[in-house]
Amino acid sequence: MIAQRIASVKTADRIAVIESDGTIVHCAPHDVLMRESETYRDIYASQVKSGSLP
């Protein structure tokens, strides 16, 4: 599955975080990404702020 919204992939077994140049920088479940990936946390925070996440 390919998605831009975290709400769409939050329950996936593994989520790949891909930079704009196509590089995969992290690949892990949501809870691990929240602890270990600044990029993922930034995306999550922007979506919470915009109201995109339930």
PDBQT receptor file of N, H, CA, C and O in Angstrom, charges set to zero:
ATOM      1  N   MET A   1       0.848  -1.168   0.000  1.00  0.00    +0.000 N 
ATOM      2  CA  MET A   1       0.000   0.000   0.000  1.00  0.00    +0.000 C 
ATOM      3  C   MET A   1       0.902   1.242   0.000  1.00  0.00    +0.000 C 
ATOM      4  O   MET A   1       1.922   1.285   0.688  1.00  0.00    +0.000 OA
ATOM      5  N   ILE A   2       0.519   2.205  -0.752  1.00  0.00    +0.000 N 
ATOM      6  H   ILE A   2      -0.309   2.170  -1.311  1.00  0.00    +0.000 HD
ATOM      7  CA  ILE A   2       1.218   3.489  -0.767  1.00  0.00    +0.000 C 
ATOM      8  C   ILE A   2       0.237   4.535  -0.261  1.00  0.00    +0.000 C 
ATOM      9  O   ILE A   2      -0.899   4.609  -0.728  1.00  0.00    +0.000 OA
ATOM     10  N   ALA A   3       0.679   5.339   0.689  1.00  0.00    +0.000 N 
ATOM     11  H   ALA A   3       1.602   5.279   1.068  1.00  0.00    +0.000 HD
ATOM     12  CA  ALA A   3      -0.212   6.346   1.264  1.00  0.00    +0.000 C 
ATOM     13  C   ALA A   3       0.594   7.542   1.745  1.00  0.00    +0.000 C 
ATOM     14  O   ALA A   3       1.770   7.419   2.088  1.00  0.00    +0.000 OA
ATOM     15  N   GLN A   4      -0.045   8.685   1.764  1.00  0.00    +0.000 N 
ATOM     16  H   GLN A   4      -1.001   8.785   1.485  1.00  0.00    +0.000 HD
ATOM     17  CA  GLN A   4       0.576   9.881   2.319  1.00  0.00    +0.000 C 
ATOM     18  C   GLN A   4       0.078  10.149   3.733  1.00  0.00    +0.000 C 
ATOM     19  O   GLN A   4       0.737  10.837   4.512  1.00  0.00    +0.000 OA
ATOM     20  N   ARG A   5      -1.076   9.607   4.054  1.00  0.00    +0.000 N 
ATOM     21  H   ARG A   5      -1.611   9.047   3.421  1.00  0.00    +0.000 HD
ATOM     22  CA  ARG A   5      -1.652   9.850   5.377  1.00  0.00    +0.000 C 
ATOM     23  C   ARG A   5      -1.308   8.716   6.326  1.00  0.00    +0.000 C 
ATOM     24  O   ARG A   5      -1.525   7.542   6.026  1.00  0.00    +0.000 OA
ATOM     25  N   ILE A   6      -0.773   9.086   7.462  1.00  0.00    +0.000 N 
ATOM     26  H   ILE A   6      -0.596  10.040   7.705  1.00  0.00    +0.000 HD
ATOM     27  CA  ILE A   6      -0.399   8.094   8.463  1.00  0.00    +0.000 C 
ATOM     28  C   ILE A   6      -1.611   7.300   8.919  1.00  0.00    +0.000 C 
ATOM     29  O   ILE A   6      -1.490   6.110   9.208  1.00  0.00    +0.000 OA
ATOM     30  N   ALA A   7      -2.766   7.924   8.989  1.00  0.00    +0.000 N 
ATOM     31  H   ALA A   7      -2.865   8.891   8.754  1.00  0.00    +0.000 HD
ATOM     32  CA  ALA A   7      -3.971   7.211   9.413  1.00  0.00    +0.000 C 
ATOM     33  C   ALA A   7      -4.253   6.000   8.526  1.00  0.00    +0.000 C 
ATOM     34  O   ALA A   7      -4.844   5.023   8.985  1.00  0.00    +0.000 OA
ATOM     35  N   SER A   8      -3.840   6.054   7.270  1.00  0.00    +0.000 N 
ATOM     36  H   SER A   8      -3.360   6.848   6.896  1.00  0.00    +0.000 HD
ATOM     37  CA  SER A   8      -4.079   4.956   6.329  1.00  0.00    +0.000 C 
ATOM     38  C   SER A   8      -3.154   3.769   6.563  1.00  0.00    +0.000 C 
ATOM     39  O   SER A   8      -3.493   2.642   6.200  1.00  0.00    +0.000 OA
ATOM     40  N   VAL A   9      -1.991   4.005   7.163  1.00  0.00    +0.000 N 
ATOM     41  H   VAL A   9      -1.716   4.921   7.457  1.00  0.00    +0.000 HD
ATOM     42  CA  VAL A   9      -0.994   2.934   7.311  1.00  0.00    +0.000 C 
ATOM     43  C   VAL A   9      -0.617   2.649   8.758  1.00  0.00    +0.000 C 
ATOM     44  O   VAL A   9       0.201   1.765   9.018  1.00  0.00    +0.000 OA
ATOM     45  N   LYS A  10      -1.188   3.369   9.689  1.00  0.00    +0.000 N 
ATOM     46  H   LYS A  10      -1.852   4.086   9.479  1.00  0.00    +0.000 HD
ATOM     47  CA  LYS A  10      -0.800   3.294  11.099  1.00  0.00    +0.000 C 
ATOM     48  C   LYS A  10      -0.797   1.869  11.649  1.00  0.00    +0.000 C 
ATOM     49  O   LYS A  10       0.033   1.546  12.499  1.00  0.00    +0.000 OA
ATOM     50  N   THR A  11      -1.694   1.019  11.190  1.00  0.00    +0.000 N 
ATOM     51  H   THR A  11      -2.369   1.281  10.500  1.00  0.00    +0.000 HD
ATOM     52  CA  THR A  11      -1.792  -0.347  11.713  1.00  0.00    +0.000 C 
ATOM     53  C   THR A  11      -1.026  -1.369  10.866  1.00  0.00    +0.000 C 
ATOM     54  O   THR A  11      -1.096  -2.569  11.133  1.00  0.00    +0.000 OA
ATOM     55  N   ALA A  12      -0.306  -0.908   9.860  1.00  0.00    +0.000 N 
ATOM     56  H   ALA A  12      -0.249   0.067   9.643  1.00  0.00    +0.000 HD
ATOM     57  CA  ALA A  12       0.469  -1.825   9.020  1.00  0.00    +0.000 C 
ATOM     58  C   ALA A  12       1.596  -2.468   9.833  1.00  0.00    +0.000 C 
ATOM     59  O   ALA A  12       2.074  -1.888  10.808  1.00  0.00    +0.000 OA
ATOM     60  N   ASP A  13       2.014  -3.664   9.426  1.00  0.00    +0.000 N 
ATOM     61  H   ASP A  13       1.625  -4.135   8.633  1.00  0.00    +0.000 HD
ATOM     62  CA  ASP A  13       3.108  -4.358  10.103  1.00  0.00    +0.000 C 
ATOM     63  C   ASP A  13       4.403  -3.560  10.028  1.00  0.00    +0.000 C 
ATOM     64  O   ASP A  13       5.154  -3.474  11.000  1.00  0.00    +0.000 OA
ATOM     65  N   ARG A  14       4.652  -2.976   8.858  1.00  0.00    +0.000 N 
ATOM     66  H   ARG A  14       4.043  -3.046   8.069  1.00  0.00    +0.000 HD
ATOM     67  CA  ARG A  14       5.849  -2.158   8.651  1.00  0.00    +0.000 C 
ATOM     68  C   ARG A  14       5.485  -0.981   7.770  1.00  0.00    +0.000 C 
ATOM     69  O   ARG A  14       4.700  -1.111   6.831  1.00  0.00    +0.000 OA
ATOM     70  N   ILE A  15       6.060   0.162   8.079  1.00  0.00    +0.000 N 
ATOM     71  H   ILE A  15       6.698   0.267   8.841  1.00  0.00    +0.000 HD
ATOM     72  CA  ILE A  15       5.840   1.388   7.317  1.00  0.00    +0.000 C 
ATOM     73  C   ILE A  15       7.203   1.883   6.858  1.00  0.00    +0.000 C 
ATOM     74  O   ILE A  15       8.120   2.024   7.666  1.00  0.00    +0.000 OA
ATOM     75  N   ALA A  16       7.338   2.146   5.569  1.00  0.00    +0.000 N 
ATOM     76  H   ALA A  16       6.593   2.031   4.912  1.00  0.00    +0.000 HD
ATOM     77  CA  ALA A  16       8.590   2.680   5.042  1.00  0.00    +0.000 C 
ATOM     78  C   ALA A  16       8.486   4.197   4.961  1.00  0.00    +0.000 C 
ATOM     79  O   ALA A  16       7.523   4.735   4.414  1.00  0.00    +0.000 OA
ATOM     80  N   VAL A  17       9.465   4.868   5.499  1.00  0.00    +0.000 N 
ATOM     81  H   VAL A  17      10.247   4.431   5.944  1.00  0.00    +0.000 HD
ATOM     82  CA  VAL A  17       9.541   6.328   5.419  1.00  0.00    +0.000 C 
ATOM     83  C   VAL A  17      10.505   6.647   4.291  1.00  0.00    +0.000 C 
ATOM     84  O   VAL A  17      11.680   6.283   4.342  1.00  0.00    +0.000 OA
ATOM     85  N   ILE A  18      10.001   7.327   3.275  1.00  0.00    +0.000 N 
ATOM     86  H   ILE A  18       9.046   7.622   3.234  1.00  0.00    +0.000 HD
ATOM     87  CA  ILE A  18      10.777   7.588   2.069  1.00  0.00    +0.000 C 
ATOM     88  C   ILE A  18      10.999   9.090   1.918  1.00  0.00    +0.000 C 
ATOM     89  O   ILE A  18      10.047   9.871   1.930  1.00  0.00    +0.000 OA
ATOM     90  N   GLU A  19      12.243   9.482   1.779  1.00  0.00    +0.000 N 
ATOM     91  H   GLU A  19      13.016   8.848   1.769  1.00  0.00    +0.000 HD
ATOM     92  CA  GLU A  19      12.575  10.887   1.562  1.00  0.00    +0.000 C 
ATOM     93  C   GLU A  19      12.179  11.297   0.151  1.00  0.00    +0.000 C 
ATOM     94  O   GLU A  19      11.867  10.446  -0.682  1.00  0.00    +0.000 OA
ATOM     95  N   SER A  20      12.192  12.596  -0.119  1.00  0.00    +0.000 N 
ATOM     96  H   SER A  20      12.445  13.288   0.558  1.00  0.00    +0.000 HD
ATOM     97  CA  SER A  20      11.783  13.110  -1.423  1.00  0.00    +0.000 C 
ATOM     98  C   SER A  20      12.667  12.620  -2.568  1.00  0.00    +0.000 C 
ATOM     99  O   SER A  20      12.243  12.621  -3.723  1.00  0.00    +0.000 OA
ATOM    100  N   ASP A  21      13.899  12.199  -2.252  1.00  0.00    +0.000 N 
ATOM    101  H   ASP A  21      14.244  12.199  -1.313  1.00  0.00    +0.000 HD
ATOM    102  CA  ASP A  21      14.780  11.685  -3.306  1.00  0.00    +0.000 C 
ATOM    103  C   ASP A  21      14.586  10.185  -3.553  1.00  0.00    +0.000 C 
ATOM    104  O   ASP A  21      15.289   9.593  -4.372  1.00  0.00    +0.000 OA
ATOM    105  N   GLY A  22      13.629   9.569  -2.841  1.00  0.00    +0.000 N 
ATOM    106  H   GLY A  22      13.058  10.050  -2.176  1.00  0.00    +0.000 HD
ATOM    107  CA  GLY A  22      13.333   8.153  -3.031  1.00  0.00    +0.000 C 
ATOM    108  C   GLY A  22      14.079   7.223  -2.090  1.00  0.00    +0.000 C 
ATOM    109  O   GLY A  22      13.895   6.007  -2.151  1.00  0.00    +0.000 OA
ATOM    110  N   THR A  23      14.904   7.766  -1.233  1.00  0.00    +0.000 N 
ATOM    111  H   THR A  23      15.053   8.754  -1.184  1.00  0.00    +0.000 HD
ATOM    112  CA  THR A  23      15.663   6.967  -0.279  1.00  0.00    +0.000 C 
ATOM    113  C   THR A  23      14.772   6.522   0.879  1.00  0.00    +0.000 C 
ATOM    114  O   THR A  23      14.080   7.341   1.482  1.00  0.00    +0.000 OA
ATOM    115  N   ILE A  24      14.790   5.227   1.188  1.00  0.00    +0.000 N 
ATOM    116  H   ILE A  24      15.353   4.561   0.698  1.00  0.00    +0.000 HD
ATOM    117  CA  ILE A  24      14.066   4.724   2.360  1.00  0.00    +0.000 C 
ATOM    118  C   ILE A  24      14.955   4.978   3.567  1.00  0.00    +0.000 C 
ATOM    119  O   ILE A  24      16.064   4.450   3.655  1.00  0.00    +0.000 OA
ATOM    120  N   VAL A  25      14.464   5.786   4.494  1.00  0.00    +0.000 N 
ATOM    121  H   VAL A  25      13.563   6.215   4.422  1.00  0.00    +0.000 HD
ATOM    122  CA  VAL A  25      15.278   6.148   5.657  1.00  0.00    +0.000 C 
ATOM    123  C   VAL A  25      14.916   5.338   6.896  1.00  0.00    +0.000 C 
ATOM    124  O   VAL A  25      15.744   5.191   7.794  1.00  0.00    +0.000 OA
ATOM    125  N   HIS A  26      13.704   4.814   6.961  1.00  0.00    +0.000 N 
ATOM    126  H   HIS A  26      13.031   4.934   6.231  1.00  0.00    +0.000 HD
ATOM    127  CA  HIS A  26      13.274   3.973   8.070  1.00  0.00    +0.000 C 
ATOM    128  C   HIS A  26      12.219   2.999   7.568  1.00  0.00    +0.000 C 
ATOM    129  O   HIS A  26      11.492   3.287   6.617  1.00  0.00    +0.000 OA
ATOM    130  N   CYS A  27      12.145   1.849   8.215  1.00  0.00    +0.000 N 
ATOM    131  H   CYS A  27      12.736   1.616   8.988  1.00  0.00    +0.000 HD
ATOM    132  CA  CYS A  27      11.110   0.871   7.894  1.00  0.00    +0.000 C 
ATOM    133  C   CYS A  27      10.820   0.082   9.165  1.00  0.00    +0.000 C 
ATOM    134  O   CYS A  27      11.632  -0.733   9.602  1.00  0.00    +0.000 OA
ATOM    135  N   ALA A  28       9.651   0.336   9.751  1.00  0.00    +0.000 N 
ATOM    136  H   ALA A  28       8.991   0.999   9.396  1.00  0.00    +0.000 HD
ATOM    137  CA  ALA A  28       9.309  -0.265  11.040  1.00  0.00    +0.000 C 
ATOM    138  C   ALA A  28       7.827  -0.040  11.316  1.00  0.00    +0.000 C 
ATOM    139  O   ALA A  28       7.168   0.692  10.577  1.00  0.00    +0.000 OA
ATOM    140  N   PRO A  29       7.295  -0.655  12.364  1.00  0.00    +0.000 N 
ATOM    141  CA  PRO A  29       5.910  -0.377  12.763  1.00  0.00    +0.000 C 
ATOM    142  C   PRO A  29       5.773   1.062  13.294  1.00  0.00    +0.000 C 
ATOM    143  O   PRO A  29       6.765   1.709  13.630  1.00  0.00    +0.000 OA
ATOM    144  N   HIS A  30       4.551   1.533  13.359  1.00  0.00    +0.000 N 
ATOM    145  H   HIS A  30       3.746   1.007  13.086  1.00  0.00    +0.000 HD
ATOM    146  CA  HIS A  30       4.250   2.905  13.784  1.00  0.00    +0.000 C 
ATOM    147  C   HIS A  30       4.916   3.257  15.121  1.00  0.00    +0.000 C 
ATOM    148  O   HIS A  30       5.572   4.293  15.224  1.00  0.00    +0.000 OA
ATOM    149  N   ASP A  31       4.756   2.413  16.138  1.00  0.00    +0.000 N 
ATOM    150  H   ASP A  31       4.223   1.571  16.054  1.00  0.00    +0.000 HD
ATOM    151  CA  ASP A  31       5.286   2.745  17.460  1.00  0.00    +0.000 C 
ATOM    152  C   ASP A  31       6.810   2.884  17.460  1.00  0.00    +0.000 C 
ATOM    153  O   ASP A  31       7.354   3.740  18.158  1.00  0.00    +0.000 OA
ATOM    154  N   VAL A  32       7.491   2.060  16.691  1.00  0.00    +0.000 N 
ATOM    155  H   VAL A  32       7.050   1.365  16.123  1.00  0.00    +0.000 HD
ATOM    156  CA  VAL A  32       8.954   2.156  16.588  1.00  0.00    +0.000 C 
ATOM    157  C   VAL A  32       9.337   3.438  15.842  1.00  0.00    +0.000 C 
ATOM    158  O   VAL A  32      10.265   4.138  16.247  1.00  0.00    +0.000 OA
ATOM    159  N   LEU A  33       8.633   3.740  14.770  1.00  0.00    +0.000 N 
ATOM    160  H   LEU A  33       7.879   3.171  14.441  1.00  0.00    +0.000 HD
ATOM    161  CA  LEU A  33       8.923   4.965  14.015  1.00  0.00    +0.000 C 
ATOM    162  C   LEU A  33       8.711   6.206  14.876  1.00  0.00    +0.000 C 
ATOM    163  O   LEU A  33       9.467   7.172  14.773  1.00  0.00    +0.000 OA
ATOM    164  N   MET A  34       7.692   6.182  15.717  1.00  0.00    +0.000 N 
ATOM    165  H   MET A  34       7.078   5.397  15.800  1.00  0.00    +0.000 HD
ATOM    166  CA  MET A  34       7.441   7.331  16.592  1.00  0.00    +0.000 C 
ATOM    167  C   MET A  34       8.611   7.538  17.561  1.00  0.00    +0.000 C 
ATOM    168  O   MET A  34       8.914   8.674  17.926  1.00  0.00    +0.000 OA
ATOM    169  N   ARG A  35       9.256   6.473  17.972  1.00  0.00    +0.000 N 
ATOM    170  H   ARG A  35       9.010   5.551  17.676  1.00  0.00    +0.000 HD
ATOM    171  CA  ARG A  35      10.406   6.584  18.879  1.00  0.00    +0.000 C 
ATOM    172  C   ARG A  35      11.693   6.933  18.145  1.00  0.00    +0.000 C 
ATOM    173  O   ARG A  35      12.518   7.686  18.663  1.00  0.00    +0.000 OA
ATOM    174  N   GLU A  36      11.872   6.390  16.939  1.00  0.00    +0.000 N 
ATOM    175  H   GLU A  36      11.203   5.778  16.519  1.00  0.00    +0.000 HD
ATOM    176  CA  GLU A  36      13.193   6.418  16.309  1.00  0.00    +0.000 C 
ATOM    177  C   GLU A  36      13.339   7.293  15.066  1.00  0.00    +0.000 C 
ATOM    178  O   GLU A  36      14.462   7.556  14.634  1.00  0.00    +0.000 OA
ATOM    179  N   SER A  37      12.241   7.746  14.487  1.00  0.00    +0.000 N 
ATOM    180  H   SER A  37      11.329   7.532  14.837  1.00  0.00    +0.000 HD
ATOM    181  CA  SER A  37      12.343   8.480  13.224  1.00  0.00    +0.000 C 
ATOM    182  C   SER A  37      11.839   9.919  13.365  1.00  0.00    +0.000 C 
ATOM    183  O   SER A  37      10.641  10.170  13.494  1.00  0.00    +0.000 OA
ATOM    184  N   GLU A  38      12.783  10.842  13.337  1.00  0.00    +0.000 N 
ATOM    185  H   GLU A  38      13.756  10.638  13.232  1.00  0.00    +0.000 HD
ATOM    186  CA  GLU A  38      12.402  12.253  13.401  1.00  0.00    +0.000 C 
ATOM    187  C   GLU A  38      11.538  12.640  12.193  1.00  0.00    +0.000 C 
ATOM    188  O   GLU A  38      10.590  13.412  12.332  1.00  0.00    +0.000 OA
ATOM    189  N   THR A  39      11.858  12.114  11.032  1.00  0.00    +0.000 N 
ATOM    190  H   THR A  39      12.628  11.487  10.919  1.00  0.00    +0.000 HD
ATOM    191  CA  THR A  39      11.067  12.395   9.825  1.00  0.00    +0.000 C 
ATOM    192  C   THR A  39       9.623  11.949  10.010  1.00  0.00    +0.000 C 
ATOM    193  O   THR A  39       8.696  12.700   9.706  1.00  0.00    +0.000 OA
ATOM    194  N   TYR A  40       9.425  10.734  10.506  1.00  0.00    +0.000 N 
ATOM    195  H   TYR A  40      10.178  10.123  10.753  1.00  0.00    +0.000 HD
ATOM    196  CA  TYR A  40       8.074  10.203  10.720  1.00  0.00    +0.000 C 
ATOM    197  C   TYR A  40       7.330  11.037  11.763  1.00  0.00    +0.000 C 
ATOM    198  O   TYR A  40       6.155  11.356  11.579  1.00  0.00    +0.000 OA
ATOM    199  N   ARG A  41       8.004  11.387  12.846  1.00  0.00    +0.000 N 
ATOM    200  H   ARG A  41       8.958  11.128  12.995  1.00  0.00    +0.000 HD
ATOM    201  CA  ARG A  41       7.369  12.219  13.877  1.00  0.00    +0.000 C 
ATOM    202  C   ARG A  41       6.958  13.568  13.311  1.00  0.00    +0.000 C 
ATOM    203  O   ARG A  41       5.894  14.084  13.650  1.00  0.00    +0.000 OA
ATOM    204  N   ASP A  42       7.793  14.145  12.450  1.00  0.00    +0.000 N 
ATOM    205  H   ASP A  42       8.658  13.726  12.174  1.00  0.00    +0.000 HD
ATOM    206  CA  ASP A  42       7.457  15.427  11.832  1.00  0.00    +0.000 C 
ATOM    207  C   ASP A  42       6.208  15.308  10.955  1.00  0.00    +0.000 C 
ATOM    208  O   ASP A  42       5.325  16.165  10.995  1.00  0.00    +0.000 OA
ATOM    209  N   ILE A  43       6.148  14.244  10.169  1.00  0.00    +0.000 N 
ATOM    210  H   ILE A  43       6.865  13.548  10.136  1.00  0.00    +0.000 HD
ATOM    211  CA  ILE A  43       4.975  14.013   9.319  1.00  0.00    +0.000 C 
ATOM    212  C   ILE A  43       3.737  13.818  10.192  1.00  0.00    +0.000 C 
ATOM    213  O   ILE A  43       2.687  14.405   9.933  1.00  0.00    +0.000 OA
ATOM    214  N   TYR A  44       3.869  12.991  11.222  1.00  0.00    +0.000 N 
ATOM    215  H   TYR A  44       4.722  12.513  11.432  1.00  0.00    +0.000 HD
ATOM    216  CA  TYR A  44       2.763  12.734  12.149  1.00  0.00    +0.000 C 
ATOM    217  C   TYR A  44       2.272  14.038  12.777  1.00  0.00    +0.000 C 
ATOM    218  O   TYR A  44       1.071  14.306  12.803  1.00  0.00    +0.000 OA
ATOM    219  N   ALA A  45       3.198  14.839  13.278  1.00  0.00    +0.000 N 
ATOM    220  H   ALA A  45       4.173  14.621  13.258  1.00  0.00    +0.000 HD
ATOM    221  CA  ALA A  45       2.839  16.103  13.918  1.00  0.00    +0.000 C 
ATOM    222  C   ALA A  45       2.125  17.043  12.954  1.00  0.00    +0.000 C 
ATOM    223  O   ALA A  45       1.165  17.712  13.336  1.00  0.00    +0.000 OA
ATOM    224  N   SER A  46       2.585  17.098  11.709  1.00  0.00    +0.000 N 
ATOM    225  H   SER A  46       3.365  16.555  11.398  1.00  0.00    +0.000 HD
ATOM    226  CA  SER A  46       1.937  17.981  10.733  1.00  0.00    +0.000 C 
ATOM    227  C   SER A  46       0.520  17.518  10.423  1.00  0.00    +0.000 C 
ATOM    228  O   SER A  46      -0.368  18.342  10.198  1.00  0.00    +0.000 OA
ATOM    229  N   GLN A  47       0.303  16.210  10.410  1.00  0.00    +0.000 N 
ATOM    230  H   GLN A  47       1.024  15.542  10.593  1.00  0.00    +0.000 HD
ATOM    231  CA  GLN A  47      -1.025  15.692  10.128  1.00  0.00    +0.000 C 
ATOM    232  C   GLN A  47      -1.955  15.845  11.327  1.00  0.00    +0.000 C 
ATOM    233  O   GLN A  47      -3.155  16.055  11.152  1.00  0.00    +0.000 OA
ATOM    234  N   VAL A  48      -1.424  15.742  12.527  1.00  0.00    +0.000 N 
ATOM    235  H   VAL A  48      -0.449  15.571  12.669  1.00  0.00    +0.000 HD
ATOM    236  CA  VAL A  48      -2.239  15.980  13.730  1.00  0.00    +0.000 C 
ATOM    237  C   VAL A  48      -2.648  17.459  13.755  1.00  0.00    +0.000 C 
ATOM    238  O   VAL A  48      -3.804  17.784  14.026  1.00  0.00    +0.000 OA
ATOM    239  N   LYS A  49      -1.703  18.335  13.473  1.00  0.00    +0.000 N 
ATOM    240  H   LYS A  49      -0.764  18.071  13.253  1.00  0.00    +0.000 HD
ATOM    241  CA  LYS A  49      -1.951  19.774  13.479  1.00  0.00    +0.000 C 
ATOM    242  C   LYS A  49      -3.008  20.164  12.449  1.00  0.00    +0.000 C 
ATOM    243  O   LYS A  49      -3.851  21.022  12.708  1.00  0.00    +0.000 OA
ATOM    244  N   SER A  50      -2.955  19.525  11.275  1.00  0.00    +0.000 N 
ATOM    245  H   SER A  50      -2.270  18.828  11.064  1.00  0.00    +0.000 HD
ATOM    246  CA  SER A  50      -3.898  19.875  10.206  1.00  0.00    +0.000 C 
ATOM    247  C   SER A  50      -5.251  19.175  10.377  1.00  0.00    +0.000 C 
ATOM    248  O   SER A  50      -6.196  19.448   9.637  1.00  0.00    +0.000 OA
ATOM    249  N   GLY A  51      -5.333  18.270  11.360  1.00  0.00    +0.000 N 
ATOM    250  H   GLY A  51      -4.565  18.049  11.962  1.00  0.00    +0.000 HD
ATOM    251  CA  GLY A  51      -6.592  17.559  11.587  1.00  0.00    +0.000 C 
ATOM    252  C   GLY A  51      -6.773  16.361  10.684  1.00  0.00    +0.000 C 
ATOM    253  O   GLY A  51      -7.885  15.847  10.562  1.00  0.00    +0.000 OA
ATOM    254  N   SER A  52      -5.705  15.900  10.047  1.00  0.00    +0.000 N 
ATOM    255  H   SER A  52      -4.802  16.318  10.146  1.00  0.00    +0.000 HD
ATOM    256  CA  SER A  52      -5.795  14.747   9.130  1.00  0.00    +0.000 C 
ATOM    257  C   SER A  52      -5.850  13.415   9.841  1.00  0.00    +0.000 C 
ATOM    258  O   SER A  52      -6.223  12.409   9.237  1.00  0.00    +0.000 OA
ATOM    259  N   LEU A  53      -5.483  13.386  11.125  1.00  0.00    +0.000 N 
ATOM    260  H   LEU A  53      -5.180  14.203  11.615  1.00  0.00    +0.000 HD
ATOM    261  CA  LEU A  53      -5.495  12.138  11.878  1.00  0.00    +0.000 C 
ATOM    262  C   LEU A  53      -6.675  12.119  12.838  1.00  0.00    +0.000 C 
ATOM    263  O   LEU A  53      -7.014  13.130  13.453  1.00  0.00    +0.000 OA
ATOM    264  N   PRO A  54      -7.297  10.943  12.954  1.00  0.00    +0.000 N 
ATOM    265  CA  PRO A  54      -8.425  10.837  13.898  1.00  0.00    +0.000 C 
ATOM    266  C   PRO A  54      -7.949  10.859  15.326  1.00  0.00    +0.000 C 
ATOM    267  O   PRO A  54      -8.760  10.780  16.248  1.00  0.00    +0.000 OA
TER     268      PRO A  54
